[in-house]
Amino acid sequence: MRVGEVRKAALATHAAARKATNESAIAVARSCGHAAATAHVITHCTGGPDYALTAVSFLGEKALKSEVKWQLKHLKKLLKK
């Protein structure tokens, strides 16, 4: 995909977030938007994991702790490369 196409997809997910009424769905859409937008602007890379944590937080503390653990595990793998 070209960066322009990815940018359009990212903007579409943010538009979906604005239309959503469920807080978890909003956070998921924002997470996807930031993940896609990373191809356009690298600084968006932190938004995806952050919004993912927000989305998972609505499932409770146990789910949130599990997600944090998962993210840290994968981040450590990436940092070793």
C-alpha positions in Angstrom: 0.0 0.0 0.0 1.0 3.6 -0.6 1.4 6.0 2.3 -1.6 8.0 1.0 -3.8 4.9 1.1 -2.7 4.1 4.6 -3.3 7.7 5.7 -6.9 7.5 4.3 -7.5 4.3 6.2 -6.2 5.9 9.4 -8.4 8.9 8.9 -11.4 6.5 8.3 -10.8 4.8 11.6 -10.7 8.1 13.4 -14.0 9.0 11.7 -15.5 5.7 12.9 -14.3 6.6 16.5 -16.1 9.9 16.3 -19.3 8.2 15.3 -19.1 5.4 17.9 -20.9 5.6 21.2 -19.3 2.8 23.1 -16.1 3.9 24.9 -14.3 0.7 24.2 -15.2 0.8 20.5 -13.9 4.4 20.4 -10.6 3.3 21.9 -10.2 0.4 19.6 -10.9 2.6 16.5 -8.3 5.1 17.8 -5.8 2.4 18.4 -6.2 1.1 14.9 -6.0 4.6 13.5 -2.7 5.4 15.2 -1.3 2.0 14.3 -2.0 2.7 10.6 -0.9 6.3 10.8 2.5 5.2 11.9 3.3 4.6 8.2 2.7 8.3 7.6 4.1 9.8 10.8 6.4 7.7 13.1 5.3 9.5 16.3 1.9 8.0 16.0 3.4 4.6 17.0 2.8 5.3 20.7 -0.9 6.0 20.2 -1.9 2.4 19.2 -0.7 0.7 22.3 -2.0 3.5 24.5 -5.5 3.3 23.1 -5.4 -0.5 23.2 -4.8 -0.2 26.9 -7.7 2.1 27.2 -10.0 -0.3 25.3 -8.9 -3.3 27.4 -9.3 -1.3 30.6 -13.1 -1.5 30.2 -12.8 -5.3 30.6 -11.4 -4.9 34.1 -8.1 -4.9 36.0 -7.1 -8.5 35.3 -7.5 -7.9 31.5 -5.6 -4.6 31.7 -2.7 -6.2 33.6 -2.6 -9.0 31.1 -2.5 -6.5 28.2 0.3 -4.5 29.8 2.3 -7.7 30.3 1.8 -8.7 26.7 2.8 -5.3 25.4 5.9 -5.2 27.5 6.9 -8.7 26.4 6.6 -7.8 22.7 8.3 -4.4 23.2 11.3 -6.1 24.8 11.6 -8.4 21.8 11.5 -5.5 19.4 14.1 -3.6 21.4 16.5 -6.6 21.3 16.5 -6.4 17.5 
